């Protein structure tokens, strides 16, 4: 789903209070905890984390929560971490199911 938010706070307010918001907030907290140096902004109508370019993007879709990795080379041990996940050209992975 696309949320027309101007900043991360507004994005979070627009999310419905359901399992997707719960999962998104848990992933968001991990990003903030393990990479506090990354700036959180809205790009492409979703949460983006990085400095000059995005490293991660996070979005609540209709039936799942997506975590996109901008450059897979920036993720240590990526192949092991992504085992069992679907990933394509620009999208590093999206959860298979809840």
C-alpha positions as CSV (number, residue, x, y, z in Angstrom):
1,X,0.0,0.0,0.0
2,X,1.1,3.5,-0.5
3,X,0.9,6.1,2.2
4,X,1.0,9.8,1.2
5,X,3.1,10.9,4.2
6,X,5.5,13.8,4.5
7,X,7.6,12.4,7.3
8,X,8.1,9.1,9.3
9,X,5.8,10.2,12.1
10,X,3.0,10.9,9.7
11,X,3.6,7.6,7.9
12,X,3.3,5.7,11.2
13,X,0.1,7.5,12.1
14,X,-1.5,6.5,8.8
15,X,-0.9,2.8,9.3
16,X,-3.9,0.8,10.5
17,X,-3.6,-0.7,14.0
18,X,-3.2,-4.4,12.9
19,X,-0.5,-7.1,12.7
20,X,1.3,-5.2,9.8
21,X,1.9,-2.1,12.0
22,X,3.1,-4.4,14.8
23,X,5.6,-6.2,12.5
24,X,6.7,-2.9,10.9
25,X,7.3,-1.3,14.2
26,X,9.4,-4.3,15.4
27,X,11.6,-4.2,12.3
28,X,11.9,-0.4,12.5
29,X,13.1,-0.8,16.1
30,X,15.7,-3.3,15.1
31,X,17.0,-0.9,12.4
32,X,17.1,2.0,14.9
33,X,18.9,-0.1,17.5
34,X,21.5,-1.7,15.2
35,X,22.0,1.2,12.8
36,X,21.3,4.5,14.8
37,X,23.5,6.4,12.3
38,X,21.0,5.9,9.5
39,X,18.6,8.8,8.8
40,X,14.9,7.8,8.6
41,X,13.0,9.6,5.9
42,X,10.1,9.1,3.5
43,X,11.1,8.2,-0.1
44,X,8.9,6.4,-2.6
45,X,6.0,6.7,-0.1
46,X,7.7,4.4,2.4
47,X,10.2,4.6,5.3
48,X,13.8,4.8,4.0
49,X,17.0,4.5,6.0
50,X,20.4,5.7,4.9
51,X,22.5,8.8,4.3
52,X,23.1,9.9,0.7
53,X,21.4,6.9,-0.8
54,X,19.0,4.5,0.8
55,X,20.3,1.3,2.4
56,X,16.9,0.0,3.6
57,X,13.3,0.7,2.9
58,X,10.3,-0.5,5.0
59,X,6.6,-0.6,4.0
60,X,3.3,-2.2,5.1
61,X,1.7,-3.8,2.1
62,X,-1.9,-5.1,1.9
63,X,-1.0,-8.7,2.9
64,X,2.6,-8.4,4.2
65,X,5.4,-6.2,5.4
66,X,8.3,-5.5,3.1
67,X,11.9,-4.8,3.9
68,X,13.9,-3.7,0.9
69,X,17.7,-3.6,0.9
70,X,19.2,-1.1,-1.5
71,X,22.6,-2.7,-1.9
72,X,22.8,-6.3,-0.8
73,X,26.6,-5.9,-0.5
74,X,26.0,-3.8,2.6
75,X,24.4,-6.6,4.5
76,X,27.0,-8.9,6.2
77,X,26.2,-12.6,5.6
78,X,23.3,-11.8,3.3
79,X,22.9,-15.1,1.6
80,X,22.5,-16.9,4.9
81,X,20.2,-14.3,6.3
82,X,18.0,-14.3,3.2
83,X,17.7,-18.1,2.8
84,X,14.1,-18.9,2.2
85,X,13.1,-15.4,1.2
86,X,12.0,-14.1,-2.2
87,X,14.3,-11.5,-3.6
88,X,14.7,-9.9,-7.1
89,X,16.7,-7.3,-8.9
90,X,16.3,-4.3,-6.6
91,X,14.4,-5.9,-3.8
92,X,16.5,-7.8,-1.4
93,X,13.7,-9.6,0.3
94,X,10.1,-9.5,1.3
95,X,8.6,-11.8,3.9
96,X,6.9,-14.9,2.5
97,X,4.0,-14.7,5.0
98,X,3.1,-13.5,8.4
